[in-house]
Amino acid sequence: MHYKIEGAIRRNRKNFIIFAILWIFIAIVFVSPYAYSSHMAGLEGKMNLEVFIQTFGTSIMSPLKTLGNVFEQGAGGTFFSALLVVTIFYSVFFFVGFVRSAPKNEYSDIEHGSSDWSQRGEQYQILSRNKGIILAEDNYLPVDKRGNVNVLVVGRIRFW
């Protein structure tokens, strides 16, 4: 089970950065105009839809100025509550994508049949670096080895 989390993190490293940048973009470009417009439309005690639409249309054109106006006009509470709702929905969608990108088994994305089965020279306890029967690019089965030196060749020989 631990391999699923590690595999999903390995696959989604770039997506974490994109997720954060997109979240900041949504917060500035969409949430701040919404919070400012709803605050301005509700100043009279009830929600005025005409004021909301007019304010939203003008404030979405300059989102950084609108973000300053949010805190200047005292609409910070509306901004943070709207940001919390957007963050929850956004996180749910990201988590679903994260879970779906997890590997199905611990052997996913591992090349089968390669010489990557060992690390840092472990194979040379069994194999030779220089001479013998060729197994892979840098792996030879020594012929002067004690014990079993049987070789099974799987594949085909191509004649042109």
Secondary structure per residue as TSV (DSSP state, phi and psi in degrees):
chain	resnum	aa	ss	phi	psi
A	1	M	-	360.0	-31.0
A	2	H	H	-65.5	-31.5
A	3	Y	H	-66.6	-27.2
A	4	K	H	-68.0	-42.9
A	5	I	H	-67.2	-45.1
A	6	E	H	-62.8	-41.6
A	7	G	H	-65.3	-40.0
A	8	A	H	-67.4	-38.7
A	9	I	H	-66.2	-42.1
A	10	R	H	-62.5	-39.8
A	11	R	H	-72.8	-26.8
A	12	N	T	-110.3	19.0
A	13	R	H	-58.2	-46.2
A	14	K	H	-68.1	-33.9
A	15	N	H	-67.2	-28.7
A	16	F	H	-63.5	-42.7
A	17	I	H	-67.4	-43.8
A	18	I	H	-62.5	-39.7
A	19	F	H	-58.8	-46.2
A	20	A	H	-67.2	-42.5
A	21	I	H	-65.5	-42.7
A	22	L	H	-66.2	-36.5
A	23	W	H	-63.9	-43.1
A	24	I	H	-64.3	-40.4
A	25	F	H	-61.8	-45.8
A	26	I	H	-63.5	-40.3
A	27	A	I	-62.8	-40.4
A	28	I	I	-80.0	-44.9
A	29	V	I	-83.1	-33.4
A	30	F	I	-112.1	-41.5
A	31	V	I	-74.1	-42.4
A	32	S	H	-65.4	-42.3
A	33	P	H	-63.2	-37.3
A	34	Y	H	-63.7	-46.4
A	35	A	H	-64.8	-43.0
A	36	Y	H	-65.7	-42.8
A	37	S	H	-67.2	-41.7
A	38	S	H	-69.6	-32.4
A	39	H	H	-67.5	-45.4
A	40	M	H	-67.6	-34.4
A	41	A	H	-74.7	-22.8
A	42	G	T	-100.9	13.4
A	43	L	T	-67.2	-29.0
A	44	E	T	-82.0	-3.0
A	45	G	S	110.6	-28.3
A	46	K	S	-130.5	158.2
A	47	M	-	-73.8	120.5
A	48	N	-	-101.2	107.1
A	49	L	H	-65.2	-35.7
A	50	E	H	-65.4	-42.9
A	51	V	H	-66.2	-38.6
A	52	F	H	-61.3	-48.6
A	53	I	H	-65.7	-42.3
A	54	Q	H	-66.3	-45.1
A	55	T	H	-68.2	-38.6
A	56	F	H	-65.3	-41.1
A	57	G	H	-62.2	-40.4
A	58	T	H	-80.0	-32.7
A	59	S	H	-79.3	-23.5
A	60	I	T	-74.7	-17.7
A	61	M	T	-75.5	-25.5
A	62	S	S	-133.6	80.4
A	63	P	H	-67.9	-33.2
A	64	L	H	-69.7	-38.8
A	65	K	H	-65.2	-39.3
A	66	T	H	-65.4	-37.6
A	67	L	H	-62.3	-39.2
A	68	G	H	-65.7	-39.9
A	69	N	H	-66.3	-29.7
A	70	V	H	-58.8	-47.1
A	71	F	H	-81.5	-26.0
A	72	E	H	-71.4	-39.2
A	73	Q	T	-87.5	-4.0
A	74	G	T	84.0	29.4
A	75	A	-	-101.0	23.3
A	76	G	H	-63.3	-37.7
A	77	G	H	-63.5	-42.4
A	78	T	H	-65.4	-40.0
A	79	F	H	-62.6	-48.5
A	80	F	H	-70.3	-33.0
A	81	S	H	-70.2	-39.8
A	82	A	H	-67.2	-38.1
A	83	L	H	-65.4	-36.8
A	84	L	H	-63.9	-43.8
A	85	V	H	-63.8	-45.3
A	86	V	H	-64.0	-40.1
A	87	T	H	-64.7	-40.0
A	88	I	H	-64.0	-48.7
A	89	F	H	-63.6	-42.1
A	90	Y	H	-64.5	-41.1
A	91	S	H	-66.7	-37.2
A	92	V	H	-62.6	-45.6
A	93	F	H	-64.7	-39.5
A	94	F	H	-66.9	-40.1
A	95	F	H	-65.1	-39.2
A	96	V	H	-62.6	-44.1
A	97	G	H	-64.6	-37.4
A	98	F	H	-64.1	-44.0
A	99	V	H	-67.2	-39.8
A	100	R	H	-70.3	-21.0
A	101	S	T	-88.5	-1.6
A	102	A	S	-66.8	145.5
A	103	P	-	-65.6	148.6
A	104	K	S	-75.1	-32.7
A	105	N	S	-146.3	174.0
A	106	E	T	-74.4	-8.1
A	107	Y	T	-102.2	9.3
A	108	S	T	-66.8	143.0
A	109	D	T	64.6	20.8
A	110	I	-	-108.6	129.3
A	111	E	-	-70.7	127.7
A	112	H	T	-89.6	135.2
A	113	G	T	86.8	17.9
A	114	S	S	-104.2	176.5
A	115	S	S	-91.5	20.6
A	116	D	T	-85.9	17.7
A	117	W	T	-79.2	-8.8
A	118	S	S	-134.9	164.1
A	119	Q	-	-131.7	149.9
A	120	R	T	51.4	45.5
A	121	G	T	80.9	13.0
A	122	E	G	-63.4	-32.0
A	123	Q	G	-66.5	-22.3
A	124	Y	G	-78.3	-2.1
A	125	Q	G	-73.2	-25.4
A	126	I	T	-108.1	-43.0
A	127	L	S	-100.7	172.2
A	128	S	B	-110.3	150.6
A	129	R	S	-83.6	-26.7
A	130	N	S	-112.7	-44.1
A	131	K	S	-143.2	157.3
A	132	G	S	133.0	-158.7
A	133	I	E	-81.5	126.9
A	134	I	E	-69.6	125.0
A	135	L	E	-107.7	-41.2
A	136	A	E	-149.1	-172.1
A	137	E	T	-57.4	-47.0
A	138	D	T	-118.1	20.3
A	139	N	E	-125.8	124.8
A	140	Y	E	-124.1	143.0
A	141	L	E	-91.7	115.4
A	142	P	-	-68.5	140.4
A	143	V	T	-86.5	-16.3
A	144	D	T	-96.3	20.0
A	145	K	-	-81.5	140.8
A	146	R	S	-76.9	144.6
A	147	G	S	100.2	-158.2
A	148	N	-	-78.2	121.6
A	149	V	-	-121.0	26.2
A	150	N	-	-66.1	144.2
A	151	V	-	-127.8	130.3
A	152	L	-	-107.4	120.1
A	153	V	-	-101.3	122.1
A	154	V	-	-114.7	127.6
A	155	G	S	142.9	-160.6
A	156	R	-	-139.0	157.2
A	157	I	-	-104.2	130.3
A	158	R	-	-103.4	128.9
A	159	F	-	-110.0	134.5
A	160	W	-	-98.6	360.0
